[in-house]
Amino acid sequence: MDKKIETYINQIVSQLNCDEDEKREIIDEMQDHLTLLKNEYLDQGFTDEEATQKALASFGEQEPLTKGLQESLYPFFKVSKKDTWILFSLYSFIILFMLLFQRIIIRMTDYYINGITYNRYILSPLDSEGLFDFLKYNSNIIPFKNTIGYLTGYHHFNMDIIINNTLGNILIFLPLGIFLPLLTKKYSRFTKVIVVSTVISFTIEVLQIALKIGRFDIDDVILNVIGSITGFLLLKMIKSVITFYRKLQIDSHEIK
C-alpha cells in the first residue's frame, strides 16, 4: 500500500465516531477504490508519484469526506460502550422489575397489607395433592399450546391479555438482541444470541413459578427468543443500510 494513500485514509478514518470493525471496513473500501484510481492513472502513463497525487485529488479533500462519511453513519452510529452499558443496565432493571420484582411487591401487598390469601398469579385447586398437582396446573411444556389458545379463543380473553402474552413477550426481549452484539463481539453470532436469550428467559420462568409469582410457560420462552432474534436481525439490517450508504459516499468521491 502506498504510504501517502495509507496516511490519507488513516487521517480520515481516525476522526470517525464508530467502532474498530467499522473503521476497518471503511479502510478496506477506501483502499480498494484508491488503488483502482491510481492504477487507472498509471495506465494513462503517469508516474507512480503522479498517479498517487491524482488519485487523492480525484477522491476528494479529507475534511468534506470525513464529514460525509460521519453523516452516512448518523443517526445509527454507536454511542460509547459506557453509554450502551448504562442503557442495557436500565433495560435489564425494567425487565426484572416487570417480570419479578413488581410481582413480588404485589404479592406481598396482597398478603401483608390487604390480607388477601388468594394468589392472583397461580392456580391452587382445592383438591391439590402437592408439588405434582401444583406443577400440573401452573406449567405448560407444550410449544405454542397457550399461544394458539389465545389467538383462536380471543373471545374468551381481554385484548390486553392476548397482546401481553403474545406480541408483548416478543417485544420485551427485542432490545436484548440489539444490546448483546453492541456490548461484546462474543455475541455477534446468531447462535450465541439464541442461547443467551433462551437461558435468561428460562431462568425468569423458573423463578416465577418457584416464587409462586407466575406460571411456567414454554411459549413465553419461545416468544422471548423470537423477540431477541428479531432485534438481532434488525441490528444487522441497520448495519447493512449504513454500509450501503457509506459505499455510496465513497463511490461518489471516486466518481468526482
N, C-alpha and C positions, 0 to 999 in steps of 0.2 A: 504494500500500500504506500502510495506517495505521501511523504511526510507532511507536505503542505495541505493535502486533502484531508489527511488524518487530523491535523491540528484544526482545520476549518470545521470539521464535523464535531470534534470534541468541544470546541468553544460554543457551538450552538446547543448541543445536547445537554451539556453540563448545566445550562440555565433552565432546563425544563422541569416542571413540577410533576414528576411521575416516578415510578419505581424503576429499579435497575433492569428488570426484564424488558420493560417497555423502552427504556433507553437503548438497550442492546438491539432491539428490533429496529428502532429508528436509525441507529448507526449502520446496521446491515443494509437497510433500504437505501440510505443516502450513499453509502459506499458503492452499491451496485449502480445507482444512477450516475454518479460522478465518474465512475470507471468507464461506463458506456460513453459518456460525453467526451471524456479525454481520448478514448480510442477513436472516436469519430474525427476529432481534430488531428490526431496522429495520422489517420488515413488520408487526411487532406494535405499532408506534407509538413505540418508544423513540428517543431522540435518538442521533446518531452517537457521542457520548461514552459514553452509557449502553450502547449496543449493543456497543461495543468492550469495555467492562468486563465485561459479562455473558458475552460470547463467551470472554474469557480465563478468567473464573471457572469457566465451564462446562467448559472444556477441561482445566483442572487446574493444580495448583501445579507450579512449574518443577522443583523437586528430585526429586519422585517420577517426573515424566515423563522427566526426563533419565536417571534410574536405569533406568526401564522400557525406554527406547529402547536404552541400552547393553546391557542384558541380552538384548534381541532380537538384537543383533549377536553376542553370545557364544554358542558358543565360536569363531565363524567370523570375528570381526573381525581385520583385518590387523595383523600385527606391524609394527614400524617398517621403513622401507626399508633401514636398516642391517642389521637382523636378517635381512631377506629376502635381501639380498646375501650375507650370511655363509652362510645355508643353501644358496643357489644355488651359491656357490663350493665348498662341501663336496660338494654333489651332483655338480658338474662334475668335481671331483677323483676321486670314486668311479667315475664313468663312464669317465673317461680311464684310470684305473688298471686297471679291469676289462677294457677293450677294447684298450688299447695297452700301458701300462707293465708290467702283470703278465705279459703275453705276451712282451715283450722280455726281462724278467728270467728267465723260464722258459727261453726260447730260449738266452740267454747261459749259464745254469746248465747246461743240457743239453750245450752245446758245450765250454765252457771248463773246467767242473769235472768233469762226468761223462764227457766225451769222446765224447758221442753225436752223430754227424753227421746222423742222421735227424731231419728236421724234422716234428714232430707236427702242425703247422698247415697244411701244404700238401702237395699231391701232386707227386712228382717221378718220372715214368715213366722207365724205363731207356732207352727209345728216344726220349727227348725231343730235339727239334731246335731249341731256342732259345726266344725270347720268345713266339712264336705258340703253341707247344705248352704252354708254362707257363700262359698266359692261358686256353687252351682247357680245361685240366684244373682250373684253380683259379678259374674265373669262371662265374657264372650271370647272364645278362641276360634270361632269360625269366621274366616275372612269375608268381609262385606255383608255379613248377615244383618247387622243393625243398620248399616248404611242403606242397603236395599229396602229395609223396613221403613226407614224414614222417608225415602223417596217415593215408594209405592203406597205407603199408608199415610200420606200427607194430611188426609182429612182427620186423622186421629191425633195430630200434634200441632202445636202452635208453630207458626212460621219461624219465629226466632229460635226455637229449639232445633228445628230442621237445619237452619243455616249454621248455627253454632256447632252442631255435631257433624256437619259435612264440610261446607266451604270454610267455616271457622277453623277447623282442625288443619286445613291446608294452609291458610293464610298465616296462622300463628307461627308456623315453622318456616315460612318462606324466607324471612330475613336470615335465618341460620345458614341457609345455603349460599347466601351472599357474603356473610361475615367470615365464614370459615376460610375460604380461599384468600380473602383480603388480609386476614391476620397472619397466616403462615402458608408457605409453599407446600407444606406437607399435605394440606387439604385442597390442593389444586386439582386433584384427581377425583373423577366422578365416584368411583367406588368408595373412596375414603369418606366422602360426604355422606353417602348412604349408610355406611357402617356407624359413623358417629351419631347421626340423627336417629338411627334405629336404637342405639344404646341409650341415648338421652330420653327419647320418648318412652321406651320400655321401662326405664328406671322410674320415670314420673308415674306411669300407670301402676307399677308395683307399689310405689309409696302411697298412692291414693287409696288403694284397696287395703294395704297394711295398716294405714292410719284411719281407715274407715271414713274417708272423705271423698270417696268416688269408687266407681266400679272399674274393673279391668276390662278393657275393650281392645281387642287386636285391631279393630277398624281404626281406632284413634292412632295407633302406631303407624299403620299403613298410610293413612291420610297425612300424618305429620311428615313422614318420609317423602311422600309425593310433594308436599309443600317445600321441603328442603331441595329436592331435585329441581322444582320449578324455579326457585331462587338461584340455584347454581347455573341453570341454563339461561336464565335472564341475564346474569352477570356475564356469561360467555357471549351472549348476543350483543350486549352493550360494548364489550371489548372488541367484537368483530366490527361493529359500526365505527368505533373510534379508529381502529386500524385502517379500515377502508377510507375514511375521511382523511386520515393522516397521509395515506398514499396519494390521494388526490392532491393534497397540498404539495407534496414532494414532486409529483408529476408536473404540476402546474409551473413549478420553478424550473424544472428541466426544460419544458417547452419554451419558457421565456429565454 
